[in-house]
Amino acid sequence: MTLTPNFPSGHWTFLTNHTHVLLCLVRQPEATLRQVALEVGITERAVQRIVRDLEQSGTLTRTRRGRRNSYTVNADFALRHPLEAHRNVGDLLALLASGRPPKSKG
């Protein structure tokens, strides 16, 4: 896991911090929230709030494993905005995790 975000601070990104946190937890389900915060470039407290939001919505499930937590994503959870409500979290994560850009049309 990279410890420093690879974008200049103060610049906007296409995805929300909720998406960034979710992607980190899909890649490393047993990561600490501190590790996620460093990867995303936000505070640990902000990650805690985001994880709570994701848990309350049913997008994410936390399982205690000894002294650590492990996170599982509900890939069938429908995306919330009307423009993408026909897709689910699994579709989004498959696109982001593929490592290859989609072929452009035209």
PLY file of the C-alpha trace (Angstrom):
ply
format ascii 1.0
element vertex 106
property float x
property float y
property float z
element edge 105
property int vertex1
property int vertex2
end_header
0.00 0.00 0.00
1.35 3.41 -0.93
1.71 5.70 2.06
1.35 8.97 0.15
-1.41 9.83 -2.29
-0.06 10.31 -5.81
-2.02 13.48 -6.57
-1.25 17.08 -5.63
-3.18 18.29 -2.60
-6.04 20.65 -3.32
-6.86 19.07 -6.68
-10.21 17.44 -7.30
-10.69 13.84 -8.37
-13.48 12.09 -10.26
-14.34 9.69 -7.44
-15.49 10.44 -3.91
-13.60 9.57 -0.76
-16.29 6.95 -0.08
-15.27 5.22 -3.32
-11.58 5.55 -2.49
-12.07 4.00 0.96
-14.18 1.19 -0.48
-11.57 0.44 -3.14
-8.80 0.32 -0.52
-10.81 -2.11 1.61
-11.54 -4.33 -1.39
-7.85 -4.47 -2.20
-6.83 -5.06 1.43
-9.80 -6.24 3.53
-7.71 -6.38 6.71
-6.08 -2.95 6.35
-6.26 -0.69 9.36
-8.23 2.51 9.02
-4.97 4.37 9.55
-3.50 2.62 6.49
-6.61 3.50 4.48
-6.39 7.13 5.59
-2.77 7.35 4.44
-3.63 5.75 1.10
-6.63 7.98 0.43
-5.00 11.13 1.79
-7.63 11.99 4.40
-7.74 11.81 8.19
-8.31 8.59 10.07
-11.40 10.17 11.61
-12.81 10.86 8.13
-12.21 7.21 7.20
-14.05 6.13 10.37
-17.06 8.24 9.35
-17.00 6.86 5.81
-16.76 3.26 7.02
-19.70 3.92 9.36
-21.71 5.35 6.43
-20.87 2.34 4.26
-21.78 -0.10 7.05
-25.08 1.66 7.82
-26.06 1.61 4.14
-25.33 -2.12 3.82
-22.46 -1.61 1.38
-19.80 -2.89 3.77
-19.71 -5.47 6.56
-17.10 -5.46 9.31
-16.00 -8.72 10.92
-13.81 -8.80 14.01
-10.81 -11.15 13.64
-8.91 -11.21 16.91
-7.69 -7.67 17.51
-8.25 -6.59 13.89
-11.22 -5.98 11.63
-11.81 -7.43 8.20
-14.17 -5.82 5.70
-16.43 -7.43 3.11
-18.13 -5.46 0.36
-21.70 -6.16 -0.74
-21.03 -6.21 -4.49
-24.77 -6.37 -5.24
-25.48 -3.05 -3.53
-27.01 -0.66 -6.09
-25.22 2.62 -6.71
-27.18 5.45 -5.15
-27.29 8.27 -7.68
-30.10 8.10 -10.29
-27.58 8.36 -13.14
-25.87 5.13 -12.13
-28.63 3.34 -10.19
-28.79 0.68 -12.92
-25.32 -0.48 -11.79
-24.05 -1.96 -8.55
-20.94 -1.62 -6.41
-19.49 -4.77 -7.96
-19.68 -3.21 -11.43
-17.84 -0.12 -10.23
-15.17 -2.07 -8.39
-14.63 -4.39 -11.37
-13.98 -1.36 -13.55
-11.62 0.27 -11.05
-9.79 -2.89 -10.09
-9.23 -4.15 -13.63
-6.00 -2.21 -14.03
-6.75 -1.56 -17.69
-8.58 1.40 -19.15
-11.70 0.54 -21.16
-11.39 0.59 -24.93
-12.64 3.85 -26.35
-15.41 3.77 -28.90
-14.82 5.46 -32.21
0 1
1 2
2 3
3 4
4 5
5 6
6 7
7 8
8 9
9 10
10 11
11 12
12 13
13 14
14 15
15 16
16 17
17 18
18 19
19 20
20 21
21 22
22 23
23 24
24 25
25 26
26 27
27 28
28 29
29 30
30 31
31 32
32 33
33 34
34 35
35 36
36 37
37 38
38 39
39 40
40 41
41 42
42 43
43 44
44 45
45 46
46 47
47 48
48 49
49 50
50 51
51 52
52 53
53 54
54 55
55 56
56 57
57 58
58 59
59 60
60 61
61 62
62 63
63 64
64 65
65 66
66 67
67 68
68 69
69 70
70 71
71 72
72 73
73 74
74 75
75 76
76 77
77 78
78 79
79 80
80 81
81 82
82 83
83 84
84 85
85 86
86 87
87 88
88 89
89 90
90 91
91 92
92 93
93 94
94 95
95 96
96 97
97 98
98 99
99 100
100 101
101 102
102 103
103 104
104 105
